[in-house]
């Protein structure tokens, strides 16, 4: 996934307010009072650490940075999956959205009003 998409999902999953707001926004019900998606600089540091531990690869493309899970990252994710009482609300959120396209993320970030 792109770094932009990862940042949006990182913001969206943080709490119930941002999860609700994100779901509403991807369903086309964005409001003027909606806060902008916040890019957390600590997330970049976490990605750098994950890349250093060879959990993910970070590849620069003309479209931006692409993040991909490596075998060790898959194993870690599989281990987390075994703990059903871990990250319950986060899992439910990601199950709800399934897949969000890069195009939809771009639309959310480039949103403008006519007012």
MARDREN-57677 format. One record per residue (C-alpha): residue number from 1; residue in three letters; x, y, z. Coordinates in steps of 0.25 Angstrom, whole numbers, plus 5000, padded with zeros to 4 digits. Layout:
! MARDREN-57677
+------+-------+------+-------+------+
! vose ! dokol ! east ! north !   up !
+------+-------+------+-------+------+
!  NUM !   ALA !    X !     Y !    Z !
...
+------+-------+------+-------+------+
***
This chain:
! MARDREN-57677
+------+-------+------+-------+------+
! vose ! dokol ! east ! north !   up !
+------+-------+------+-------+------+
!    1 !   UNK ! 5000 !  5000 ! 5000 !
!    2 !   UNK ! 5004 !  5014 ! 4998 !
!    3 !   UNK ! 5010 !  5023 ! 5010 !
!    4 !   UNK ! 4998 !  5032 ! 5008 !
!    5 !   UNK ! 4988 !  5021 ! 5010 !
!    6 !   UNK ! 4995 !  5015 ! 5022 !
!    7 !   UNK ! 4995 !  5029 ! 5028 !
!    8 !   UNK ! 4980 !  5031 ! 5026 !
!    9 !   UNK ! 4977 !  5017 ! 5031 !
!   10 !   UNK ! 4986 !  5019 ! 5043 !
!   11 !   UNK ! 4978 !  5032 ! 5046 !
!   12 !   UNK ! 4965 !  5025 ! 5044 !
!   13 !   UNK ! 4967 !  5014 ! 5053 !
!   14 !   UNK ! 4972 !  5022 ! 5065 !
!   15 !   UNK ! 4959 !  5024 ! 5072 !
!   16 !   UNK ! 4944 !  5022 ! 5070 !
!   17 !   UNK ! 4942 !  5036 ! 5066 !
!   18 !   UNK ! 4952 !  5035 ! 5055 !
!   19 !   UNK ! 4947 !  5022 ! 5051 !
!   20 !   UNK ! 4932 !  5027 ! 5050 !
!   21 !   UNK ! 4937 !  5039 ! 5042 !
!   22 !   UNK ! 4945 !  5031 ! 5032 !
!   23 !   UNK ! 4934 !  5021 ! 5030 !
!   24 !   UNK ! 4924 !  5033 ! 5027 !
!   25 !   UNK ! 4934 !  5040 ! 5018 !
!   26 !   UNK ! 4937 !  5028 ! 5009 !
!   27 !   UNK ! 4922 !  5026 ! 5008 !
!   28 !   UNK ! 4921 !  5039 ! 5002 !
!   29 !   UNK ! 4916 !  5047 ! 5014 !
!   30 !   UNK ! 4927 !  5057 ! 5017 !
!   31 !   UNK ! 4923 !  5069 ! 5024 !
!   32 !   UNK ! 4930 !  5083 ! 5024 !
!   33 !   UNK ! 4933 !  5082 ! 5039 !
!   34 !   UNK ! 4940 !  5069 ! 5037 !
!   35 !   UNK ! 4955 !  5070 ! 5042 !
!   36 !   UNK ! 4966 !  5068 ! 5032 !
!   37 !   UNK ! 4973 !  5054 ! 5032 !
!   38 !   UNK ! 4985 !  5056 ! 5041 !
!   39 !   UNK ! 4998 !  5050 ! 5037 !
!   40 !   UNK ! 5006 !  5045 ! 5050 !
!   41 !   UNK ! 5021 !  5047 ! 5049 !
!   42 !   UNK ! 5023 !  5036 ! 5059 !
!   43 !   UNK ! 5016 !  5026 ! 5049 !
!   44 !   UNK ! 5028 !  5029 ! 5039 !
!   45 !   UNK ! 5038 !  5025 ! 5050 !
!   46 !   UNK ! 5030 !  5012 ! 5053 !
!   47 !   UNK ! 5031 !  5009 ! 5038 !
!   48 !   UNK ! 5046 !  5011 ! 5038 !
!   49 !   UNK ! 5047 !  5002 ! 5050 !
!   50 !   UNK ! 5039 !  4991 ! 5044 !
!   51 !   UNK ! 5047 !  4992 ! 5031 !
!   52 !   UNK ! 5060 !  4991 ! 5040 !
!   53 !   UNK ! 5054 !  4979 ! 5046 !
!   54 !   UNK ! 5051 !  4974 ! 5032 !
!   55 !   UNK ! 5036 !  4973 ! 5035 !
!   56 !   UNK ! 5033 !  4982 ! 5023 !
!   57 !   UNK ! 5040 !  4987 ! 5011 !
!   58 !   UNK ! 5039 !  5002 ! 5007 !
!   59 !   UNK ! 5041 !  5005 ! 4992 !
!   60 !   UNK ! 5041 !  5018 ! 4986 !
!   61 !   UNK ! 5033 !  5019 ! 4973 !
!   62 !   UNK ! 5029 !  5031 ! 4964 !
!   63 !   UNK ! 5015 !  5031 ! 4971 !
!   64 !   UNK ! 5021 !  5031 ! 4985 !
!   65 !   UNK ! 5026 !  5021 ! 4995 !
!   66 !   UNK ! 5020 !  5007 ! 4995 !
!   67 !   UNK ! 5020 !  4999 ! 5008 !
!   68 !   UNK ! 5020 !  4983 ! 5006 !
!   69 !   UNK ! 5020 !  4973 ! 5017 !
!   70 !   UNK ! 5031 !  4963 ! 5017 !
!   71 !   UNK ! 5031 !  4949 ! 5021 !
!   72 !   UNK ! 5035 !  4953 ! 5036 !
!   73 !   UNK ! 5023 !  4963 ! 5035 !
!   74 !   UNK ! 5014 !  4952 ! 5031 !
!   75 !   UNK ! 5018 !  4943 ! 5042 !
!   76 !   UNK ! 5016 !  4954 ! 5052 !
!   77 !   UNK ! 5002 !  4957 ! 5046 !
!   78 !   UNK ! 4999 !  4942 ! 5047 !
!   79 !   UNK ! 5003 !  4941 ! 5061 !
!   80 !   UNK ! 4995 !  4954 ! 5065 !
!   81 !   UNK ! 4983 !  4947 ! 5058 !
!   82 !   UNK ! 4983 !  4935 ! 5068 !
!   83 !   UNK ! 4981 !  4945 ! 5080 !
!   84 !   UNK ! 4966 !  4948 ! 5077 !
!   85 !   UNK ! 4965 !  4957 ! 5090 !
!   86 !   UNK ! 4976 !  4966 ! 5084 !
!   87 !   UNK ! 4972 !  4979 ! 5076 !
!   88 !   UNK ! 4958 !  4975 ! 5076 !
!   89 !   UNK ! 4952 !  4989 ! 5071 !
!   90 !   UNK ! 4963 !  4991 ! 5061 !
!   91 !   UNK ! 4960 !  4977 ! 5055 !
!   92 !   UNK ! 4945 !  4980 ! 5054 !
!   93 !   UNK ! 4948 !  4993 ! 5047 !
!   94 !   UNK ! 4957 !  4987 ! 5037 !
!   95 !   UNK ! 4947 !  4976 ! 5035 !
!   96 !   UNK ! 4937 !  4987 ! 5032 !
!   97 !   UNK ! 4945 !  4994 ! 5022 !
!   98 !   UNK ! 4951 !  4982 ! 5015 !
!   99 !   UNK ! 4958 !  4989 ! 5004 !
!  100 !   UNK ! 4959 !  5003 ! 5001 !
!  101 !   UNK ! 4965 !  5007 ! 4988 !
!  102 !   UNK ! 4977 !  5016 ! 4986 !
!  103 !   UNK ! 4967 !  5025 ! 4977 !
!  104 !   UNK ! 4957 !  5026 ! 4989 !
!  105 !   UNK ! 4969 !  5031 ! 4998 !
!  106 !   UNK ! 4973 !  5041 ! 4988 !
!  107 !   UNK ! 4959 !  5046 ! 4987 !
!  108 !   UNK ! 4958 !  5048 ! 5002 !
!  109 !   UNK ! 4972 !  5055 ! 5003 !
!  110 !   UNK ! 4969 !  5064 ! 4991 !
!  111 !   UNK ! 4955 !  5068 ! 4995 !
!  112 !   UNK ! 4950 !  5082 ! 4993 !
!  113 !   UNK ! 4937 !  5089 ! 4995 !
!  114 !   UNK ! 4929 !  5097 ! 4985 !
!  115 !   UNK ! 4925 !  5106 ! 4997 !
+------+-------+------+-------+------+
***
